[in-house]
Amino acid sequence: MGYNVDYFAAVKAFLQVVEAGSFVKAAQALNLPRNTVTKHIQSLESHLRVKLLNRTTRRISLTNDGSAYYERMVRVVDHWLEAESDLATAQARPHGRLRVDMGSTMATMLVLPALPDFQKRYPGLQLDIGVSDRPVDLLSDRVDCVIRGGTLNDPSLIARRLGSLKFVTCATPEYLAKHGTPLHPTDLESDHQMVRYFFAGTNRRLPVEFSRGEERIAVDASYFVSVNDSNALLAAALAGMGVLQTLLFMAEPHFKSGALTPLLEEWSMEPNPIYIVYSPNRHLSARVRVFVEWLVELFEAKGLR
């Protein structure tokens, strides 16, 4: 590559073209003329002596060499930007892209509604939020951090506890008028049906468990519908499809409106601990650090610590 070509700019242009899917969209994202982006790609291919992109009038696709180069360079550029962000002057104002994964309930009911505050504090950051309940591999999925509940089994990862979420049992007044009100957890096995949750990829259903003092009960409740998303679980219960175990902060608005009625209130369920998890190589990232601290504040403000 010639001495007058900005190699870093050329690589960034290549990554943007791949992610945007077109030269025009990449040029708009980079605030550059389209011809400049084209020249960057041509210079990069000339320097590497390989063809990176297949170009047609309708679409752009990666060659085999281009795909391998993209996978390597996207990490290089990410580390480059991270190093810049971690310099002393950037500690207070980090910039760059932060890739986060979290469950749909956490995203839609807690994190996303509060994001304007985070943006106001850190306008230089750009968040890519994956919303799913599936397990995520931090390295292979190129994710900076994940928010997850329950027991953590990978000792190689760094986890910080954000708080814990309480569960409640409930149903719609219409369902209870038709089926009666359960007075004991075992009533759910004979006279009722529940809306059940199953884990994506395994089809294993979440256990239905209760405790009262020293007494512990696991209920094998029948169901008409089970789902693998917490928001869908709530929607099915609101449609009158059965008794529901769900997070208190999800059910509370529906308790206030009268759409749901709390049940078996003398019985409790184990709270679900919530963690933010990241790889050791992200430990010093300013982007991850400020996001973690903001989440801790958010959980405290919501009374979820």
Summary of the structure (lengths in Angstrom):
residues: 305
radius of gyration: 24.6
end to end distance: 54.0
largest distance: 79.6
contacts: 882
relative contact order: 0.13
helix: 42%
strand: 25%
